[in-house]
């Protein structure tokens, strides 16, 4: 059973298929929005706009590709393939260490180049050959006499035979780091308004995303979004997004101020903070009911990539039975992304009955159903992703081993040169051949160089 499993999982064609499938899933993870990187409001909007597409990606788990069952099965098969490959290569290296050096490696004598040299000092021939090969950096590995025929095997860069093993060990460590990160990663997404402080507790994450074996992400400091700015291209697409974050302790003392963008995350207290591509405006309303204290609520609206279109949202008002439907314009006088003269077209529903429908400008107050509603504030919000993981040391180690393995395999490959000869009368018949890495024949040019040097040294 082991042999059939080994043949199936280590066959190059099957390994390429597994790598290709991982590449395909990774591409899907880049193209299809993932729950770990998008807000819940984004998926609610997607569900409303295209319910068939939403059901399709949700059914096939394409909205969380890297934790989907098909992807985990592929990773498991690739893990088995690498493990078996490492085990077989380890056994091969151990066999080589215990191999009797009084034998010529299989295949090294075939297709040899033959030449003849006249030499009377036959006793000095082995020493002369060893001296010539030492000049090329080779050491004698095997010296064997069979029926008046002397076999000599010379080797160079023999430690490089570990190159393949080290290369696959690096891949194995990289895969282990990825699996550890998949199951133990801690991640959270939170939309922060300008001026809002996040205390980093479990229940405050809008979209927590943790590995099956990981605890929820928390950290012992506060994060405040001090400033958020977006630059646009002429076609209304986002050019750059920057969030300025202030980190403070529990007493409110600021300990660090950093700026992040999509391509430039930062790390603080063992947690890395990333700029998500989610942003927009947060509308703040104050509702005065019969209670003495007004109910203040914030509504997060996702930005759209067209300044001529409003930001839309629909949500219930906390602690009431009202539903707010909003169409927000940063500037009601002309299409704009900037807050100049903000206004919102608001529809208030209660049990599907319209209680109010109209436009409110910033600071304006309306009366409806014996209530007073004030449009208090508008602020930009930015999506912040926090990640805690311990996979980077493993990733760095794996890349180091991969580079070392590739250097040993391709820049310092193992070389073995076979030289055999027998003498009769005044002449000696020689054979020479060589292999690189135990498989690839040495070039004819290299063997011809050694042959000509031997002829000069022995004649």
C-alpha positions, 0 to 999 in steps of 0.5 A, spaced: 500 500 500 505 504 501 508 503 494 502 505 491 501 511 495 508 513 494 508 512 486 501 516 486 503 522 490 510 523 488 509 522 481 511 529 477 505 529 473 500 529 480 504 533 484 504 539 478 496 538 478 496 539 486 500 545 485 496 547 479 490 546 483 493 551 489 494 556 484 487 556 481 484 556 488 489 562 490 487 566 484 480 565 486 481 568 493 484 574 489 478 575 484 472 573 489 471 577 495 473 573 501 469 574 508 476 575 512 478 581 508 471 584 506 465 587 511 459 584 512 455 590 509 459 588 503 456 581 502 449 584 504 450 589 498 452 583 494 447 578 496 441 584 494 444 586 488 446 579 485 443 573 489 445 567 484 452 569 484 452 570 492 449 563 493 453 560 488 460 562 491 457 561 498 455 554 496 462 552 494 465 556 499 469 560 494 468 566 499 473 563 504 477 559 499 483 558 504 479 554 509 474 551 504 474 543 504 477 542 497 483 547 499 484 543 505 484 536 502 489 539 496 493 541 502 493 535 505 495 531 499 501 535 498 503 535 505 503 527 504 507 528 498 512 532 501 513 528 507 514 521 503 519 525 498 523 527 504 523 520 507 525 517 501 531 522 500 533 521 507 533 513 506 537 514 500 542 519 503 543 514 509 544 508 504 549 512 500 553 513 507 553 506 508 555 504 501 561 500 500 566 505 496 569 499 493 564 499 487 563 503 481 556 507 481 551 504 477 551 507 470 558 511 471 562 506 466 557 506 460 558 510 454 565 512 456 570 515 452 576 511 450 583 513 449 590 509 449 597 512 452 604 509 451 607 509 458 612 504 461 612 507 469 605 503 470 606 503 478 606 511 477 599 511 473 594 512 479 598 517 483 599 521 476 591 520 475 590 523 482 594 529 481 591 531 475 584 530 478 586 534 484 588 540 479 580 539 477 578 539 484 576 532 484 578 527 490 579 519 489 572 516 492 573 509 489 579 505 487 578 498 485 582 492 481 578 487 477 582 482 472 588 487 471 583 493 470 584 499 475 577 503 476 578 510 479 572 514 481 573 521 483 568 526 486 567 533 487 562 537 491 559 531 494 556 535 500 551 538 494 548 531 494 544 533 500 541 539 495 535 536 493 533 534 500 534 541 503 530 544 498 524 539 499 525 540 507 525 548 505 518 547 502 516 542 507 517 547 513 514 552 508 507 548 508 507 547 515 508 554 517 502 555 512 498 550 515 500 552 522 497 559 520 491 557 517 489 553 523 492 558 528 491 565 525 488 570 529 484 576 524 479 581 525 476 586 521 473 593 524 471 599 521 473 605 524 471 612 524 475 618 524 476 620 531 474 613 534 478 609 538 478 601 538 480 597 545 481 591 541 476 586 545 473 580 542 466 582 542 468 589 538 470 586 531 465 586 526 468 580 522 472 576 526 476 570 522 480 565 526 483 559 525 479 552 528 485 552 533 486 559 535 483 564 540 479 570 539 484 576 537 485 581 543 491 586 545 492 590 551 492 597 547 488 602 544 487 604 536 485 610 534 483 612 527 486 619 527 486 621 519 483 617 513 484 620 506 483 617 499 486 619 493 482 618 486 484 617 479 481 621 473 476 615 472 474 615 479 478 609 481 482 609 488 489 611 487 491 610 494 488 610 501 492 612 508 490 611 515 493 614 520 493 610 527 494 612 534 496 607 539 495 608 546 495 604 553 490 603 558 491 610 561 490 614 554 497 615 553 499 615 546 505 611 545 506 610 537 503 614 531 503 610 524 500 611 517 498 604 513 496 603 506 494 597 502 501 595 501 504 598 507 502 595 513 505 596 520 506 592 526 505 594 534 505 589 540 506 583 536 499 585 531 500 587 524 495 592 522 493 592 514 489 597 510 483 594 507 479 596 501 473 597 505 471 605 506 466 610 506 462 615 510 459 614 517 452 617 518 450 619 525 443 621 527 440 622 534 433 620 535 429 624 541 423 619 543 419 620 549 425 618 553 430 623 556 436 621 553 437 621 546 438 615 542 445 616 538 446 611 532 452 610 527 450 608 520 456 605 516 455 606 508 460 603 503 463 607 498 462 606 491 467 607 485 463 612 482 462 619 484 455 621 481 452 615 485 450 616 492 452 611 498 446 607 500 444 603 506 439 600 509 439 598 517 434 598 523 435 604 528 437 601 535 432 600 540 426 602 536 422 599 531 424 603 525 428 601 519 432 607 515 433 607 508 439 612 506 442 615 500 447 619 502 451 624 497 457 627 500 455 634 496 448 635 494 450 640 489 455 636 484 458 629 484 464 629 489 467 624 493 469 630 498 464 632 504 462 639 501 455 640 502 453 633 505 445 630 505 442 624 505 435 622 502 432 618 508 426 614 508 424 611 515 419 605 515 415 602 521 412 595 519 413 597 512 409 604 513 413 610 511 413 615 517 418 620 513 421 620 506 425 626 504 432 630 504 436 632 510 442 636 510 448 635 515 445 639 522 438 639 520 432 636 525 426 633 523 419 631 526 416 624 525 411 620 529 412 624 535 419 623 535 425 628 533 431 626 529 437 630 528 442 629 522 448 630 527 455 628 524 458 625 517 465 622 518 470 618 513 471 611 516 476 606 514 476 598 514 482 596 519 485 589 519 489 586 525 492 579 524 496 576 529 501 570 527 507 566 528 509 564 521 514 569 519 520 565 522 518 559 519 517 562 512 524 566 513 527 559 515 524 555 509 526 560 504 533 560 506 533 552 506 530 553 499 535 558 496 541 553 499 538 547 496 537 550 489 545 553 490 547 546 491 543 543 486 544 548 480 551 552 482 555 546 486 552 540 483 555 533 485 560 531 479 563 524 479 568 522 474 570 515 472 577 513 469 579 506 468 585 503 465 588 496 463 596 496 461 599 491 456 606 491 453 608 498 452 601 501 452 595 502 456 588 503 454 583 508 458 576 509 459 573 516 462 566 518 463 562 522 468 556 524 471 553 531 474 548 529 480 548 522 478 544 522 472 546 528 467 552 526 463 558 531 463 559 535 457 564 532 452 568 538 452 569 537 460 571 530 459 575 532 453 579 537 457 581 532 462 583 526 457 588 531 454 591 533 460 591 526 462 595 524 456 600 529 457 601 527 464 601 520 462 605 519 456 
